[in-house]
Amino acid sequence: MTASPYVVGKGYPVEATGVKDILKANDWNNIKAEVRGKQIVAYLNGQKVMEYTTEEIPAEGPIGLQLHPGNEMTIIFKDIVLEKL
C-alpha cells in the first residue's frame, strides 16, 4: 500500500501503481504527496504512482505515516517537510 491514500470511511479507495518496480528495498525511498483542493497525487522516487479525487478531504487534520506489520520490516523517517501551498 506504499503511497496509497487512506480515506476515513473508505479505507484505501485506490492503490498506487508501479510501486514494485520503483520501490528500493533496503534503501531510502522518497515519497511526495500533494493535496490540492480535492485531489491527492503521490510520487515515489520521483515517479507519479497515484492520483485520486474525493469530496471528503477536510481543510485540516492529522497526517499519518505508517508501516503495516506482518513480515519483518522496519521503517525510519527523515527529512519530513510539510508545506502549505
DOKOL-40534 format. One record per residue (C-alpha): residue in one letter; z, y, x. Coordinates in steps of 0.25 Angstrom, whole numbers, plus 2048, in hexadecimal, padded with zeros to 3 digits. Example, Ala and Ser with C-alpha at 12.3 -4.5 7.8 and 13.67 -1.06 7.14 Angstrom:
DOKOL-40534
A81F7EE831
S81D7FC837
//
This chain:
DOKOL-40534
M800800800
T7FF80980C
A7FA817808
S7FB8137F9
P80281D7EF
Y80E8187E7
V80E81F7D9
V81B81E7D1
G8188167C5
K80A8117CA
G80F80A7D7
Y80380A7E1
P7F780E7D8
V7ED80E7E3
E7ED8077F0
A7E880D7FD
T7DB806802
G7D7802810
V7E5802815
K7E47F581C
D7D87FA825
I7DF807829
L7EE80382A
K7F3802838
A7FD7F6839
N8087F8843
D803807846
W805815840
N7FD818833
N7FB82582D
I7FC82781E
K7F8834818
A7FA837809
E7F4843802
V7F98477F3
R7F08527ED
G7F28547DF
K7F28477D8
Q7EA8407E3
I7F08377EF
V7E88347FB
A7ED82B806
Y7E7829814
L7EB81E81E
N7E882182D
G7DE82C829
Q7D682481E
K7D782680F
V7DD81A809
M7E181E7FB
E7DF8297F0
Y7E68297E3
T7E78337D8
T7F28337CE
E7F883D7C3
E8068397C8
I8098407D5
P8158487D4
A8168567DA
E8218527E3
G8298457E7
P82D83B7F1
I8238357FB
G8258267FE
L82181F80B
Q82481080B
L821803810
H8217F7807
P8297EC80D
G8247DD80D
N81F7DA81B
E8267DE828
M8227ED828
T8277FA82E
I82380882A
I826814833
F82282282F
K82082E838
D81983C837
I81B83D828
V81584A823
L815850815
E80C85B811
K80B863805
L7FD867803
//
